Amino acid sequence: MPLFILGQAFHEGLASVPFLPTLLKAVPWLFVLYILKIYFSGATNKSESKLHGKVVLVTGGTSGVGEAVVRELATAGAQIVLLTQHALSDPFLVDHIDDLRSDTNNHLITAEQVELASLHSVRTFATKWIDNSPPRRLDMIVLCANTMTASKGIKSTVEGVELNWQVNYLANFHLLSILSPALRAQPPDRDVRVIFGTCSSYLGGDLLHITSKGYAAAKAKKAPSATVEKSPTTFSPGNAYATSKLALTVFALAFQKHLSAYERPDKLPSTTHVVLVDPGYCRTPGMRRWLTWGSLFGLLAYLVTYPFWWLVLKSPGMGAQSFLHAAMDSDYGRGEGGKLLKECKARPYLRKEVEDEAVQRQLWEYSEQMVQEAEKRGALERAKLKRDEKEKVEEVEAEAELKDYKEKVGKKAGVKQEGSRRSRKS
């Protein structure tokens, strides 16, 4: 058939073949679309490494970019521990893990329930992990979980923390603060990495609600500062997300200094390296929720314009490439940590205050205080719920006892009445 068409076009001209001129006109446009798609898809990880025996903790590993990262790491042989909000008996999680094991031919994939919107849940898991002697093996922590609230109002957790700040930053701070001894206790010949998933939106965030007072004092003492004094930005979902990513970036660099400053008993240097990864904009459930603003009208608009989003947004698999590069490339297990990767290449930080030690110290102290206050509120709320549940149980038990008592009294009264009637008849 193709030879016949080519022969007809050669002998009788291109116009003799139906639709051929139209197809030839479309070819350049299709080629342009192909080039644009390759460009927007970003770079591909060229580094490969066998990860057999390595233990990797992953947040956000059940969907989006995190799921793609887990799939590739499991294929490379890593032992994966998914930190997920789903209950371990949830059919979705059970089927998801079964599918991962089958697709990657790796049965060393397990899960632990960790609700990042609850500091109590984070502490419960982290303390259980480090409460082990000798210390459990831990080669890598990959922090992919994040959230973007679409509504204009402020959404808070049960512990009274704004949701974006809690999930994107504070939960990671709390988790790593507790797991820090486990990271420092790893043998000196072990390549340990902590990979943070960040976003270029950190450029639009601000930490002035944390640093303004401290910077005013520093300014009075004529101390060098990387931040110009101004009032904090008014709350909005976009600013809340950007601020949480800025805080995560600042904390990541501070955490690298925290690990490097630790003096090991064997006097050897720290073997844990922090790497930050910007995967770019991807077609993930979180991005879809953000683009649609959580409304049916927004979802309809998204579906209508989907060809455009398919072109300019990466697939989750392509968004995972920089994470895989950070996990597998040997360069990021040597030298100083705290590097930022985008499109599988190291990039400079475009906000100088993220490297400012004064900002890092103030954020760390603020976060520690915030965790303490939030956990107290959470403890009070849990105690209140427990007390309410106990009162409900006692109320139900009291009603049941009262019902039983009435039934017994009614039976006895009935027996006496029957006896009195017989006595009257006799």
C-alpha positions, 0 to 999 in steps of 0.5 A: 500500500505505501509503495502504491501511494508513492508510485502514484505520487511519483507518476501522477503528482502529489495532488493525485494522492488524497489529503497528501498535500494537507498532510505535508503542510501539517508536518512542519507544525507537528515537528515544531510541537515535537520540539516544544514537547521535548523542551518542556519535558526537561532533562533526563537523568543519565546517572545510573546506580544499583541501590540494592540493600539501601533503605529509603524513606519516601514521603508523597510516594503514592502519587505524582512525582513521588510515585514515579521516584519510588517506582524508579528507586525500587526498580534499582533495588532499593528497600522502600518505606513509604510514609503515607497518610493512608491506613495500612489496611486501606485497600488503595494502599494495599493494591498500590504496594502490590502493583509496585512490587509486581511492576518493579520485581521488588518485594522490599516495599513497605509502608508506615502511616505518617500523617504530615498534617499531624505533628503527633503522627510524625513524632510517633513514627520518628521516635519509633524509628530511632528507638532501636539499638543498634541504629537502623540502617538509613541510606536516604530520605526523599521528601516529595510530599507537598500540598497546595490549598486552592481556597482563599480562606486559611485552612488549619490542622487540628493542632492549629497550624496553617496547612501549607506551612505544616505539610510543606515545611513544619512536618519535614522540620519535625521529622528530620529533627527527630531522625537526626541522630539516626542519620549521624549514627550511620557508618562512615563508609555509608553514602547517606542523602537527604533529598528535599523537593522544593519549587521555584515559587520559593522566590516569591515567599517571605519570612518577614513574620519570623525575621522582622523582629530579629532583623530590627535588632540586627539593624540596630547593632549594624549587623549585616543583613540580607533582608530589607525591612518591610511588612510581611505579605498579606496571606493568600494561597499562593503566598502561603505555598511560596513561603512554605517552600522558602522556609523549606529551602532555608531549613535544608541548608541549615540542616546540612550545617547541623549535620556537618557540625556534629563531631563523630566519635571516630573523628571522621567527617559527616557522610550525610549530604543534603540535596534540594531538587526543583522538579519543575511544573508537572501534571500531578494531582496537586497541580491539577487541584491548583489549576482548577481551584478546587471547583467544577468550573475550573475542572471544566476549563482545565479539560478544555485547555488540556492540550496546552497543559499537556504541552507545557507541563512535565509528566510525573516521570520527567519531573522525577528525573532530577530526584533520580539524579540527586539519588544516583549521581556519585557527585552528590555524595562527596564534598559539601552538601546543600546543592540545588538541582534543576534539570539534573544540573546544579543551580545557584540560589536566587534568594541570598537570604536562604544562605544567611545564617541569621535567617537560618537560626531564627527560622530554626528557633521559631520552628522549634517553638512552634512545634512545642506550642502546636503539640501542646494544642494537639495534646489538649485536643486529643485529651478532649476527644478522648474525654468526650468519647469516654463520656459517650461510652459511659452515657451509652452504658448508663442508658443500657443499664437503665433500660435493663433495670426498667425491664427487670422492674417491669417483670417483677411488677407484672408478677405481683399484679398477676398474683393479686388477681388470682388472690382476688378471684379465689 
